[in-house]
Amino acid sequence: MGLGSVAEWPMKGGKMRFFGLKSCDTCRQALAALRRAGHEPVVTDVRADGVAATDIARIVDTFGPEAVNRASATWRALSDDERNLPVAELLARHPTVMKRPVIEAEGVWTIGWDSASRLRWNC
């Protein structure tokens, strides 16, 4: 996923959505960095709040199988049959298996908290 030009990047003050887990260290670090950078994301805890089917569809359309965190405890606990489900169905049944955080603002989506995501959100 390319970063595009700075003019394409979402600006601070626009609606930002953050999908993660409050118990996830990476999510807590990402959320703190976003807030320090002036963002005020609307947070969805995927375990407590779930993820809307429309959001799951968009996440899967954008990231495909990369949306699944195959290093997670949830993934390791799944049966082979569950691991072989279509990604959208897997995320609907087990939202905590989603790679985190997923951040969206003004139609731009990122997944994970790597250097590209930090750059995208000016953190």
BELCOR-V659950 format. One line per field, one symbol per residue. ss: DSSP state (~ for helix, > for strand, _ for the rest). phi: phi as a letter, one per 40 degrees, with the letter a starting at -180 (. if undefined). burial: # if it has 24 or more other ideal C-beta (glycine too) atoms within 12 Angstrom, else .. A space follows every 10 residues. Layout:
ss->???
phi->???
burial->???
This chain:
ss->_____~~~__ _____>>>>> ____~~~~~~ ~~~~~~____ _>>>>_____ __~~~~~~~~ ~~~~~~~>__ __~~~~~__~ ~~~___~~~~ ~~~_~~~>__ _>>>>__>>> >___~~~~~~ ___
phi->.ccgcdcccc ccgccbbbba bcccdccccc cccccccgcb cccbccccbg bcdccddccc ccbfcccccc ccccdccccd cccccddccc cccbcccccb cbbbafgcbb bgbccccccd bfb
burial->........## .....##### #..#.##..# #.##..#.#. #.####.... #...##.### .##...###. .#.##..... ......##.# ########## #####..### ###...##.# #.#
